[in-house]
C-alpha cells in the first residue's frame, strides 16, 4: 500500500492547524491535531478532578481516557466519552494546564502510541504537533517545521482569541501567555530547531495562502 505521512511541527501561533487542515482538505487526506489530544487529556484530568501535580494519577487518567477524535479536516470533532469537547479544549484554563500533562512522561508515551495507531490506520494523513517529525512519525515522507517570529505568532493568537470570544485580552497578557507556554512546552520536546532531514518553513512574512501552497508543493514533490 502506498502510504503517505505528512508531519508538521511548530510552536503555538505558527498557524500550523489552519495550514494543515487546508492542505489535508485540498488532498482529501486525513488530518490529526495531536495538540487537541493533549488538550482533551487535560480536559479529562480537570473533569475528573485529578491533581495535575500527581504524576501517577495523571498517567492513570490518560490511560483510561475515552478519547474519540475525528480525522476529517473539515469536521474536527473531539469527544471524551459522550461529551463533545471540541470547543471546551480551547478555553484558557486548558491552555494554561496542558503543559503539565504534556510533560508527564507516561501520559506522553500513551498519547504518542495512540497517535501512531491513528497514523498507521490512515493511507494519507497530515499530522501536526510538536514532536511528529522527530518522535511520532520520523519516517514521514514530508517533514516540516513551521515557524514564525514571536511577533507574527502573537499577532495571530490575538486575532484568533478576538475571533473566538471577542475577549479584550491585553497584548501584554497575550505575550506573557504565549511565551510562557513556549517555555513550558520546550521541556517536553524541542520544536524550535529542525532535526536532521526536517525542512524549515518560516511563515512570518507569508500569507496564509502562500504557506499552504508551499506545503502543497512539498507534498506534490513526493507523491
Ligand atoms: O498545538 P496546541 O497549541 O493545541 O497544543 C497544545 C499543547 O499540547 C501544547 O502547548 C503542548 O504542551 C502539547 N503538545 C505536545 N506535543 C504535541 C502536540 C501538543 O506536547 N505533539
Boltz pocket constraint, residues with backbone or C-beta under 6 A from the ligand:
constraints:
  - pocket:
      binder: B
      contacts: [[A, 10], [A, 12], [A, 34], [A, 35], [A, 36], [A, 38], [A, 39], [A, 95], [A, 98], [A, 99], [A, 102], [A, 128], [A, 129], [A, 130], [A, 131], [A, 132], [A, 181], [A, 185], [A, 188], [A, 189]]
      max_distance: 6.0
